Amino acid sequence: MEIKILPNRVIQTENNETLMGALIRHQLPVENVCNGQGTCGKCKVRMLGNLPEPSVQDLKHLNEVEIQAGFRLACTVVPEEGMVIELNFVESQDRKESALLGLKLNAVDSRAEKICLTIDKPSLQDERGDWDRVVDALSAVTGRSYTYPSLHVLRKVSEVLRLEKYVLTVTLFENEILEIEPGDTSKRLYGVAVDIGTTSVGVALYDLITGNLMKVVSIENEQTAYGADVISRISFAKESKENALALQNAVKRTINHLLKEVESKVDIRKDEIVKMAIVGNTTMHHLLLGLEVSHLAVSPFVSVCNRPLDLTAHELGLEINPRGKIFLLPNIGSFVGGDTVGAIVGAPEVLEQGNHLLIDLGTNCELFLKTDKIMMACSTAAGPAFEGAGIAYGMRAKQGAIEGVSITESGVHCEVIGDQEPIGICGSGLIEAIDEMKRAGVINKQGKIAVPETADNLSEELRNRIRPAEKAREFILAYGTGQRSDVTISQKDVGELQLAKGAVCAGIKTLVEMAGISVADLDSVILSGTFATYLKAKNILNIGLVPDIPPEKIKMVGNAAHVGAIRTLLNHQEMMMTEELYTKIGHIELGGSATFSNYFMNSLYLEKLS
């Protein structure tokens, strides 16, 4: 049957599939944190035709205003002929570009180069083959030998030679010939650095000759349609080979979509992109490559491959020059991947003399500790709360997301991305909101929301913002207007944040103890990740996200993992350094650690933690 997706899309649905399933199959944007189980309440769509009765899940997750306005959860809707659907197309706020601006490298040495040659024409006195004369001319210029040509190059050499009167340009990577083009194109040589995050994917296009940034674009990882975190995606992939392939195709589509976007915006051809560096956690790495992920989530948490990989674009199905070189940074362990290695390269101060801690915050959280004696890394089971998943009105950092909160006796002031009516709250806003609620007395250090009737310390305005909710209470951050519902923080939301931040804090304490130092011995704590860029040191200290240290020791470095991919793209020495790093970093599994469990219980309090 056919259903219409506004403004101008018609899709066919299949028997025995939900509206959610149909939207995912047609690659339409819909939030799917719980993988269609009806527990997250995020997959809201508005029904404008053939409105079904609200389901049990609708009544649980949607308020009366939303239900009357035609909102339903896509995972509970059975498609019917003639349905008209409006999706929540929220424009994404690209924060990745601002996080990368200002990056400068001392030297560009990508090992990719272009050389323009003028070739001697064949004659009866010189009957060398077309390829032989190209290789001879190239060797005369570079002093290197080139033995084995690719069939791709051989098939086009005769035509390319004659198109521009025996002037052509050869693209090299070290001793390998990647491409030949007619005429002089030696000034057009490009590469891309790709950050495959669990939530979003970023692509940065660079000029490999000058080292200049050409364009940064990012978009939601299409895999989010199959689950919000790596565990849900591993579970989905394990169900069938078709599911695993769907996840692989989803991330490849995401990358290729971004590649087409940078090509159109900068006016380059995809064949001119000849090198790519990729970072991502171990699960993202394996899903991109089509590797088995089932062993990542069960003890002893074994990956297929941790070593750095050197592949071609053709092998991976990524739409740059098919002979383009693709480098994947090495993994450290099951949940500590190439993104952590990239973050270390992208924040090189963490390798300086002394004791330095790197916290890579995102949908997953990785910790790296370096002392003068040891390097170790671990991941914490923080969950996706920092990205808004699992939070009633949580969302990613998009237009309409509350990103900053201040609370006074007279009320609540919210800073909203895009300066518009708030529709939800992103991670940085959540952390500041809970810190402000604790400071104002709306919640206590145990995270309990005050009972308004007995909260004599609160003004009437703040007491009025506390109201009953399912099984507990909630606090209104912003009142809704029209069909917009109020944006609230519930008792459950506070608990989700406590679990996430408690895991991070406990992980820090565990690593520090295992290294034989104390928190006070840390010379710096470096927070990386696009999300971390927007955090404030006072907020993360006040709620105990990190143990109590002097705020001047805390440094936000932006998306260090993506910066690391860029540095390895532009300088091959940096790529070679990653090969050394992954062999030297010890991987710590916190899952069965009694030390971690003890610290975790004490790290749930919303206060400065020693």
Residue, then its C-alpha position, 0 to 999 in steps of 0.5 A: m500500500e502507499i502512504k504519503i510523506l510530506p512534503n512530496r514523497v510517496i512510499q510503498t509499505e510491505n505486509n507485516e511491517t510497522l511505519m517505523g520499519a517502512l521509514i527505515r527501509h526507505q532511508l527516511p529520518v526517524e529517531n530509533v533509540c530503542n530499536g523499535q521496542g516502544t520504550c524510548g518515545k523518540c520516534k514521533v511522527r505526525m499523522l494527518g490522514n487515517l489517524p489511528e487510535p493511540s497505542v499503549q506506548d503512545l499514551k505513555h510517551l505522548n502528552e494529551v496535546e500531542i495526541q490530539a494534534g495527531f502525533r504517534l510513535a512510528c514503531t506502533v503504527v500499522p500502515e494503512e492506505g491513504m496515510v499522510i505522515e509529517l516527519n520531524f525534519v529538524e535542521s542539523q546544527d553543524r558544530k564540527e566545522s567550528a570545532l576544527l577551525g584553526l587547526k594548523l600543521n607544521a608540515v604537510d607530508s601526505r605521501a600523495e603527490k601529482i607529477c605533470l609529465t610531457i612524454d616523447k611521442p612514439s615513432l618508428q625509431d621509438e616503438r616503446g609501449d604507451w605505458d613503458r614511455v610513461v613509466d620511463a619519464l616518471s622514473a627519470v623525474t622521481g628516481r624511483s622504479y614502478t614495476y606493477p601497473s594497475l589494470h585501471v591505469l593500463r586500460k586508459v593510458s593510450e587515450v589519456l596520452r593523446l588527449e592533451k598532446y602527450v602531456l599528462t599528470v600522474t598521481l602517486f602514493e609513494n611508489e604506487i601509481l594511483e591515477i593518470e589524467p590528461g593535461d596538467t592537473s598537478k595543483r588539484l590533489y585532495g583527501v578527506a578525514v572521516d570521523i564515524g561517530t555512533t551518532s553522527v559522521g563528519v567529513a573534512l576535505y583538505d587540499l593535500i598540497t597546501g594543507n588547507l581545509m576546504k570544507v567540513v560537513s556532518i550528518e546523522n549516522e544512518q545507523t541510528a535508525y537501528g539503535a542509539d548505541v553500539i550494544s543495540r547495533i551489535s544485537f541487531a547485527k547478530e540477528s542475521k547477515e541481512n541486518a549486518l549488511a543493512l548496518q554496513n550499507a547505512v554507514k557507507r551511504t552516510i559517508n558517500h552522501l557527505l562526499k557528494e556534498v563536499e564535491s558539489k560545494v567545493d567544485i571538485r571531482k571525486d576522482e581528485i580525492v585520492k586519500m582518506a583517513i578514518v577514525g571510529n570506535t571498534t564497533m563502527h570500524h567493524l560494521l563499516l568493513g562488514l566484520e563479525v561484531s558478535h564477539l565484541a559484546v561478550s567476554p572476553f570481548v574480542s575484536v576481529c582486527n586491531r591493527p591499522l588497515d590500508l585499503t582501497a576505495h573500490e574495496l570499501g565501496l566509498e565514492i572517491n577515486p577507486r584507487g584512492k588509499i583508505f587508512l583506518l586507524p588501529n583499535i586498542g580493544s573491544f570498545v576502545g577503537g581508532d577514535t581514541v587513537g585519533a584523539i591522542v594524535g589530535a591532542p598531542e599534549v596528552l603525550e607530554q611529560g607528566n601525568h595526563l588524562l584524556i576523556d573522549l566524551g560522546t555516545n560512548c566514553e573512552l579514557f586514556l591515561k598517560t604517566d611517565k611509566i605507563m599508558m592505558a585506556c578503557s571505555t566506560a558504560a556511560g550510555p548515550a545520555f550525553e547525546g540526549a538518548g534515554i532522556a525524555y526530551g533529550m535530543r542531539a545538538k540541533q535547532g531547537a535544542i536547549e544548550g544552556v540553562s540558568i536558574t534564579e528565583s524568578g525562573v529559568h532562562c534557556e539558551v536554545i540553538g538557533d534562537q527559537e522555541p525549545i523542543g528538547i535538550c542536548g547533552s551540554g544543556l542537560i549537564e548545565a541544567i542539572d548543575e543549576m537545579k542542584r545549586a538552586g535546591v530543586i534537586n539534592k546531591q542524591g538527585k531527588i527532585a524536591v517535594p514542592e509542598t515542603a520545599d520552603n527554600l524555593s521561590e513560588e515560581l520554582r515550586n510551581r515548575i515541579r509537578p507529578a510525573e510517572k512514578a516521580r516528579e519532573f521540573i519544567l525548564a520551558y513551557g510549551t506554546g501551541q502544539r509544543s509540549d513543555v520541555t522537562i527534566s524528570q526524576k528518571d532523566v536525572g538518574e540517567l545522567q547520574l549513571a552516565k557521569g558516575a561511570v565516567c568518574a569511576g573509570i577515571k578513579t580506577l585508571v588512576e589507581m591502577a597507574g599508581i598515582s592519585v587524582a591530585d597527581l594529574d597534570s591535566v584532564i583533557l576533554s575531547g569530542t564535539f559535545a565536550t567543546y560546549l561543556k563548562a569546567k564548573n558544571i562538570l566539577n559541580i556534578g562530579l563528572v570528573p573528580d575534584i581537581p583545580p579547574e585550570k587543569i581542565k582543558m576542552v580540545g574539541n573533536a580531537a578524534h577528527v583532528g587526529a584523522i586530519r593529522t594522519l591524513l596530512n602527515h604520514q609520519e603521524m599515521m606511522m605513529t599510530e602504529e606504535l601507539y596501539t602496541k604500547i597502550g594497555h587495554i583495561e576491561l572495567g566490566g569485572s573490576a571490583t575497584f570500578s564497582n566500588y568507585f561507581m556507587n560513590s560517584l553517583y552523587l551530584e557534588k564535587l567528588s574527591 
